Amino acid sequence: MDNKKKIVLKGINTENDSRDVVMAEVKETAVDTTEHTYEKGRPYINRRSSMPEKQLFAPAEYNYQEAERTGYSQYSYWKSVWQNFLKKKSAVVMLIIFMLLFIFTFISPMISKFDVNTLHYDTKLAFISPNSTYWFGTDSLGADYWCQVWYATRLSIILAICVSAGQIILGTVIGLLWGYVRALDRVITEIYNLIDNIPTIIYMTLIALMVGKSYLIIGGALILFGWLGTARNIRNLVFMYRDREYNLASRCLGTGLWRTLYRNIFPYLISVVVLRLALAIPGTIAFETTLAYLGLISVETPSLGILLRNARSLFMQYPYMLIFPAVIVSVITITFYLAGNAFSDACDPRNHM
């Protein structure tokens, strides 16, 4: 027979949470001869199969309130989104840079020596390099370039955000209906093919020449013809969730169309929508720059695209006129894309722990 010896085991009494001393017989081969001990002086047993039953198991009483508290989830979707986003320090830095840049477009008129609405034009002051009076120099008409650049930055950012938001909202709604309502599939597909087969620049040229070149008209036209990519992407994703069991059960129970789309399907698409928005804003700024370069936007109000167009032929002689707006466009594009991409990943529930 194996030699046994009595040892003292300290356990926990679940009723009053006090520690009890339990005498138990344990095989000597199961007790480590070294000085290893558990916390509170309990002996170190190196083989679980040789441990006494009183040490391995302890009775647990059922408590209804504790069971309800244990089963309750503290999970919050948007809280988890921000927690995941804040873990990506580079994306947070990019977002801060973008926000500071946007805020500065409102502060710059307060510290500027000139007002963009009352600029004085004097050709004798044309093409003055940046100095203490003209911080960004002057343009071909002798007007201060600093106030023009920051006013154009604010206008371009606001235009890009409004147009991109309109494109994403319209594309998401059409994409949900396109993918979920089978009766609309053929109609929307034909509309999509009709618009998509003609280059967007042709539509914009016709609208600019026939309707007008104001920012309101051009912005509306960009929304009208810019929803195609988002709608098609959303439609393909809706196919994945449309016929799942919970959606079939919702239809059997008489759940309305919009409630099904909003409550059952749209939550799975949030990360995709955010990513499309992050891509749309710098894309809109770039497209606005292209339209201004082609002369399809009114030049009465300065924008980054118009400033770049005016500076394209002056770069070799006066490089500052192209460098300042080009750097700002690059900063906006890079920062918003990186921050938006990280926020899109954070919106994916599969990345939540």
Secondary structure as GFF3:
##gff-version 3
##sequence-region A 1 353
A	DSSP	beta_strand	4	13	.	.	.	ID=ss1
A	DSSP	beta_strand	18	27	.	.	.	ID=ss2
A	DSSP	three_ten_helix	28	30	.	.	.	ID=ss3
A	DSSP	three_ten_helix	39	41	.	.	.	ID=ss4
A	DSSP	three_ten_helix	48	50	.	.	.	ID=ss5
A	DSSP	alpha_helix	53	56	.	.	.	ID=ss6
A	DSSP	alpha_helix	64	71	.	.	.	ID=ss7
A	DSSP	alpha_helix	77	86	.	.	.	ID=ss8
A	DSSP	alpha_helix	89	111	.	.	.	ID=ss9
A	DSSP	three_ten_helix	116	118	.	.	.	ID=ss10
A	DSSP	three_ten_helix	123	125	.	.	.	ID=ss11
A	DSSP	alpha_helix	145	180	.	.	.	ID=ss12
A	DSSP	three_ten_helix	182	184	.	.	.	ID=ss13
A	DSSP	alpha_helix	185	196	.	.	.	ID=ss14
A	DSSP	alpha_helix	200	210	.	.	.	ID=ss15
A	DSSP	alpha_helix	215	225	.	.	.	ID=ss16
A	DSSP	alpha_helix	228	241	.	.	.	ID=ss17
A	DSSP	alpha_helix	245	252	.	.	.	ID=ss18
A	DSSP	alpha_helix	257	259	.	.	.	ID=ss19
A	DSSP	pi_helix	260	265	.	.	.	ID=ss20
A	DSSP	three_ten_helix	266	269	.	.	.	ID=ss21
A	DSSP	alpha_helix	270	293	.	.	.	ID=ss22
A	DSSP	alpha_helix	304	311	.	.	.	ID=ss23
A	DSSP	alpha_helix	320	347	.	.	.	ID=ss24
A	DSSP	three_ten_helix	349	351	.	.	.	ID=ss25
###
